[in-house]
Amino acid sequence: MMLARAAGPRHMVKVMGYAAVPVILGPLLGPVLAGAILQHSSWRWLFYVNVSVGVLAVALSILFLPKDEMEVIARRLDFVGFLLLSPGLVAFLYGFDHLKDLTSPYILGVAVVLIGLFLFRARKKGARALMNLSLFRGKTFAAAATTQFLANGVSLCFQVLVPLYLIEGCHVSPQKAGFLLAPLGVGMMCSYPLVGEFAHRFGIRRVSAAGALLTAFATAPFIYMGRSGLFMYPLLATLFVRGIGQGAIGIPSLSAAYSAVPKKDLPMATTTLNILQRLGGPIVTTAATIVIDWKGADGAQFFHFPLSAAFIFLTALQGLLVLSAFRLPMRIEHRQEMSLDSRKEALEALPD
């Protein structure tokens, strides 16, 4: 949100591209660090490390992030909406993840009721709701939000399936699996700084759709490798290419979403996009693991077919991501926002 305010529509894609480069250190160094922890220590240290990094992030944000109170418009928290949406989403994810349990239909029923009540109430409250559903009336924001949901979903699902393939299927050590995932982060780091220039030259829609196509093509080989074994150099090349494509999807669509709403609605847009992004990962990943469990229920060996079925599912889902990216605008419209005084002056200047 701060980046969007500072950059403005004209420089949105370029600024977001450069600012995202440090973020790539997560996918680049995270698997390596996690693999080393799993290899030499308890899995609990994965969470201990996260807590320490979170504390550091809070301290750095207090010390270095600018104070922007002048940009903030006070608004009351929709506490009732919060009490409906949060448990509704938790119940949906839990019920979806435990479809084999006898209680799952009841939990999913509760989730549908809670989320349905939230949507009904949010539609009536409009901008005063926890999520302003009217934002989705804009074609650009709706297309960008859908792209963000699918992109985050297939990205996190892929980052779960590949370590599963390496560790459980190929019997690679966790530490080596972490190193083998590094080309994915390297590919993203290569494409992120160039996204702004490419979007300016070729258009947001083409760049994001091309990235989605690259990720789909780079996922398809895993359908074969999931049945046949580990091919080291094709694996590394495929991960690198997928990283390039993955880095080209998110920033153009996110920039289009932010540029499609007035500046005063940026906080609401940020909240809405964050919720959709956070839902994409667990929903798609849970669906993929259900495919694995379903195919493996007949006693078949893990390495022969179930994981390939999960990669088939993921590749098909990335086809939907390509279609969603093609709905993005070609260019960002540079909206000129006028202050109240400027609007009065403009009205007074009109002829009688």
URGI-V7663 format. One record per residue. PSI is psi in degrees with one decimal (NA if undefined). NEAR is the number of other C-alpha atoms within 10 Angstrom. Layout:
PSI,NEAR + PSI,NEAR
//
This chain:
-42.5,14 + -41.4,12 + -42.0,11 + -40.9,20 + -42.0,15 + -37.6,11 + -41.8,15 + 165.8,17 + -36.1,19 + -39.1,14 + 15.2,16 + -54.7,23 + -43.4,31 + -45.9,22 + -43.9,20 + -36.3,22 + -46.9,23 + -39.3,16 + -23.0,14 + -13.5,16 + -46.7,17 + -28.7,9 + -27.9,12 + -18.0,20 + -23.7,15 + -61.0,13 + -23.8,20 + -49.0,21 + -25.2,16 + -53.1,18 + -35.1,23 + -46.8,20 + -42.6,18 + -41.1,19 + -40.4,22 + -39.8,18 + -45.5,18 + -31.1,17 + -38.8,14 + -6.1,10 + -171.6,11 + 150.4,9 + -20.2,13 + -25.8,10 + -18.7,13 + -39.0,16 + -34.1,10 + -42.7,11 + -41.6,13 + -38.9,11 + -44.2,12 + -39.7,10 + -38.6,12 + -41.5,12 + -41.8,10 + -40.9,11 + -41.3,12 + -44.4,10 + -43.0,11 + -37.0,11 + -37.5,10 + -37.8,10 + -36.0,9 + -24.2,8 + 141.0,9 + 152.1,9 + 121.9,8 + 42.6,8 + -29.7,8 + -22.9,6 + -8.7,11 + 134.7,9 + 116.7,9 + 137.4,7 + 139.3,9 + 141.8,8 + 131.7,11 + 82.7,14 + -36.9,11 + -42.3,12 + -39.0,20 + -42.2,15 + -21.7,12 + -45.4,19 + -47.3,21 + -55.8,14 + -28.2,15 + -43.8,24 + -41.0,18 + -45.5,14 + -39.5,22 + -47.6,21 + -40.7,18 + -45.9,16 + -38.5,21 + -34.3,19 + -16.9,18 + 49.6,17 + -24.8,14 + -16.9,11 + 149.3,9 + -26.0,9 + -8.1,11 + -45.6,18 + -37.1,15 + -40.8,12 + -42.5,21 + -34.6,22 + -43.6,14 + -41.4,17 + -43.8,24 + -41.5,16 + -48.3,14 + -46.4,22 + -37.9,20 + -43.6,15 + -39.6,16 + -46.3,22 + -41.4,19 + -44.6,11 + -40.0,16 + -34.6,20 + -35.1,16 + -34.7,12 + -21.8,16 + -126.2,14 + -13.2,16 + -1.9,15 + 168.3,23 + -37.1,22 + 129.6,25 + 100.5,20 + -18.1,18 + -18.7,12 + -31.0,21 + -6.3,16 + -26.3,9 + 127.5,12 + -38.7,15 + -47.1,22 + -41.3,25 + -43.5,19 + -41.6,22 + -40.1,27 + -41.8,26 + -41.9,23 + -41.5,31 + -42.8,26 + -49.9,24 + -39.7,25 + -44.4,28 + -36.0,22 + -51.5,25 + -30.8,26 + -51.5,20 + -35.6,16 + -42.6,24 + -39.5,21 + -10.6,15 + -41.9,15 + -38.6,20 + -47.7,20 + -34.5,21 + -43.7,17 + -43.6,23 + -45.7,21 + -50.1,16 + -38.2,14 + -44.5,21 + -3.4,17 + 37.4,12 + 144.0,17 + 151.9,16 + -38.1,24 + -43.4,19 + -37.2,16 + -38.7,23 + -41.8,24 + -36.7,18 + -22.8,20 + -8.6,24 + -37.9,21 + -27.2,22 + -47.5,25 + -35.3,25 + -42.6,19 + -41.4,23 + -39.7,26 + -30.5,24 + -36.1,17 + -30.0,21 + -49.3,27 + -20.1,21 + -10.0,16 + -42.3,26 + -45.5,24 + -42.3,13 + -40.3,19 + -37.3,22 + -36.5,17 + -44.1,12 + -15.3,12 + 147.6,18 + -45.1,29 + -45.7,22 + -40.6,21 + -48.0,26 + -41.6,31 + -38.7,25 + -40.9,19 + -41.1,26 + -39.3,31 + -41.4,22 + -44.4,22 + -36.5,30 + -46.1,23 + -34.3,18 + -11.3,20 + -31.5,22 + -40.5,17 + -24.5,17 + -18.9,25 + -40.2,20 + -45.0,16 + -28.3,21 + -16.3,25 + -21.8,18 + -19.0,15 + -169.6,15 + 123.1,17 + 102.0,9 + -56.3,10 + -42.4,9 + -35.9,13 + -48.9,17 + -43.0,16 + -41.1,15 + -42.2,22 + -40.2,25 + -45.5,22 + -40.2,22 + -35.9,27 + -40.7,28 + -46.9,24 + -41.4,28 + -37.1,29 + -18.5,29 + -5.5,32 + -52.3,31 + -47.3,25 + -46.1,26 + -42.6,33 + -39.2,30 + -41.4,22 + -39.8,24 + -39.3,27 + -46.2,28 + -36.1,26 + -13.6,24 + -6.6,25 + 151.8,17 + 156.8,12 + -35.4,17 + -20.5,12 + 5.7,15 + -42.4,19 + -43.1,15 + -40.4,20 + -39.8,24 + -44.6,16 + -46.2,15 + -46.9,18 + -37.7,22 + -42.3,15 + -45.1,13 + -40.8,18 + -45.1,20 + -26.4,15 + -33.5,17 + -46.6,22 + -58.6,21 + -34.7,19 + -49.3,19 + -41.0,23 + -42.6,23 + -41.0,17 + -40.7,17 + -41.0,25 + -30.4,18 + -39.2,19 + -42.7,20 + -46.8,20 + -38.9,15 + -43.4,12 + -24.9,19 + 0.0,17 + -21.4,12 + 11.1,8 + 4.7,7 + 151.9,11 + 140.2,12 + -38.0,19 + -13.4,18 + -45.5,17 + -39.4,18 + -43.0,25 + -35.4,29 + -39.5,25 + -38.0,19 + -38.8,26 + -31.1,26 + -45.5,20 + -43.6,16 + -39.6,25 + -41.3,23 + -40.0,14 + -34.2,17 + -21.3,24 + -39.7,16 + -35.6,16 + -38.4,27 + -46.6,23 + -40.2,15 + -40.4,24 + -31.5,31 + -10.9,20 + -6.5,17 + 156.5,28 + 158.2,22 + -37.9,18 + 156.9,15 + 128.7,24 + 131.3,12 + 91.9,12 + 132.2,14 + 108.5,8 + 131.0,10 + 142.2,10 + 170.4,9 + -40.9,9 + -39.5,9 + -37.9,11 + -39.8,12 + -44.8,11 + -39.5,11 + -39.4,11 + -39.3,10 + -25.9,10 + -12.4,9 + 144.6,7 + 152.4,5 + NA,4
//
